[in-house]
Structures are given as structure tokens and as C-alpha cells.
């Protein structure tokens, strides 16, 4: 008998949250009185700006050529120009920027480049640190790089701030990469400068790389835009961005998730081997998408209009939900991270099932976005609601949720 070889690390991957949601809803018949509304997936639904679709159409001839993995100089210049306007940074477009096919792909590929996953004994393997709750790509990327994910607890009493101080010395010594997400998914929290200072000092001490996932940076509700990782480094005198890579994307900023376009920027000593990895991996961005990306990064008006849509939407929806759930306006991103205890529920999965059955609204259980560590899952008892659809649809969903909760209490 021939045994088909297979990477054994694949067996460590856990079902994606939406696969678990599908299993949770198996056998549930939504109330047909209501049209279905999903607040489950964080997929932008606002209209794609015309300037981007025009650029795609105008550059279709690019389909006839192989694209360079490093990207066209004009795209790297556009990314560099955006970093200058947004954060006041000088970033070399040749050595410190690399286009990627969306931040999700880059988060995974960067991990394979950075982590030394060579087999060792159980006491000296590599760790990849993740916040908890977290974006599941962090975990999967760590496993497939041959590392062990270490879930750093967060504190619900401090807006789910990550408790980096809880990580023991023995873990720091084996850490090769940490993921940070600011603004955070699912909480919308923004990391302050002091937290960045602490992480940079730890990176200098132990030599690990910091991967800063910043795909929600342009959707915010405060007067001051969120602090970015490269910006924090520059404020602290780290203008070489040592051991730091920031990852950003057009998906949320410009409402083009289907383009799969973003870029990474930071330490030139990390960008160089990352380019080698991506060249072998065949991860070049189509020149058609590059042309549209240049148009997007060079325009800020559509970003302002997009942000204003989210601000107006959250201003209407948040008060409706805060009256019945433990939820408040986040710092940034397009999620509401709500506790279900005021609704009389202890289980986030029970809440999600009952809500779908009775009012045909889909939300994502918070426990699916976290891992249980030492008997505690920081997402348990919470739900994530993605307010990505038009305001009227999100408001209708909020009103149904309020009715569902008020009815369940009677």
C-alpha cells in the first residue's frame, strides 16, 4: 500500500470561526418573517470608489505580462507617499516597502520567513506570541512554520488590553515573532505609545520580530487617528524600524477586499529575505491590481468619505445596542464587541443560535475568536458584530437584536 505523504503540521490547524459558525447553526431554521441580515463577516460592503474601478479597466493590458514580485516602482512610491502623508514618515520605497496580496497572505508568509521552525526538543522550540482574542491566521501561520503559538491574555476590565507583562521569561527567551493588531480585531482598541515602547525594549532584549497588523487603521471614531507601529518606532527614535514590520491593506480603507492588495513596510533587513521568499512562493501582484492600488493610495478623499459613513452608522447603531448589551463605541475598526450578560445569557453561542432562529440576524460568538487558556476564554460571553453593510440594514439588525433581548426578558 502506498501511503500518501502529508505535512503533519496541517493536523494542528483548527476550524476557522466561520466553519464553526456553520456547524453551530446546523439544524437552526431562521424565522422566515424576517429577511436575513448578517453581522458575522468583516467584509466591507460600501461601494468601491470609481477611481479604482476606472484604473482597473484602463490597465487591463497588464494581464499580458508577468508582474514583478517587488512591485512596480510607482506602486512602492505611492505606498511611501501615503506613509509620509499619514504618519509623517520617510520610508525608502526600494528597500523598506514590499507590495503584498492583502495583509492576510502577508501575515502568513512573513511568519514562514521569520520563524526558524527546525525540529528541536520540546523545551527549546520557537514561540509565536498572539493576542487573545486574535485573528486566526496568526495561529495557523505559527503552526505551519513549526512554532508553537502562545496566547497572551487580555484584560476585559481594560478594554481587552494585552497583558504582555504576564509572559514569563522562559517564553520570551524562545519567542521569535509576536503579532500585534492595532486597531484590534475584534475589540477596536488602539495600542498607546507606552505599550509600543515596552514591546520594542523586549524585542531588543530577546531579538524577536514584531509584526504589526494595521488593516483597520483608517476607520476610527476619535479625533486623532490611530498610532501606527512605524510611527511609534519613529517617535521613540527607532528610525531604522529594527525588527519591525507593519502590514496594511486597501480592503477596509478603500472597500476593495476582492483586490487583495496591501503592502508591508519596515526593517530593510527583514524586507530583503521576505522578497526572496515571495519570489519563490509566486506571490507577485498583478500589474492590473497594482495600477488600481496606485490610484487608491494616492487618493484620500474616498477614505474620508468612507470613514464618515462608518461614523454616521455607528452613531445610530451603538445607542440602540448599548441599551441592551454591554457595548460601547470602539476606538477604531468596524466591529462592536458586546457582552451578552445584560440579555440574560451566559453563553455567546446560545445567544447567537437563538438570535438567528428568532430574528434571522447572524452574529459571531466571541469564544470563536479566542482560545481557552488555563480555563479562561476571553471571548466567552461576548459577540462580535461587523457593521459593514449600509446604515439602514445595520440599524434594522440592531433594532431586531434589541427586540429579541427585550422579548427574552419578559
Secondary structure, DSSP 4 states (H G I P E B T S, - for coil): -PPPP--GGGGGPPPPHHHHHHHHTTT----TTS--EE--S----SPPPHHHHHHHHHTGGGGGSPPPTT--HHHHHHHHHHHHHHH-----TTTSEEEES-HHHHHHHHHHHH-------TTS--EEEEEES--THHHHHHHHTT-EEEEEEEEGGGTTEE-GGGS-HHHHTTEEEEEEESS-TTT-----HHHHHHHHHHHHHH--EEEEE-TTTT-B-SSSPPPPHHHHHHHTT-TT-TTEEEEEEHHHHHT-GGG--EEEEE-HHHHHHHHHHHHHHT-PPPHHHHHHHHHHHT--HHHHHHHHHHHHHHHHHHHHHHTTSB----SBSSEEEEE-GGGT-S-HHHHHHHHHHHH-EE-EEGGGGS--BTTB-TTTTEEEEE--S-HHHHHHHHHHHHHHHHHHH-
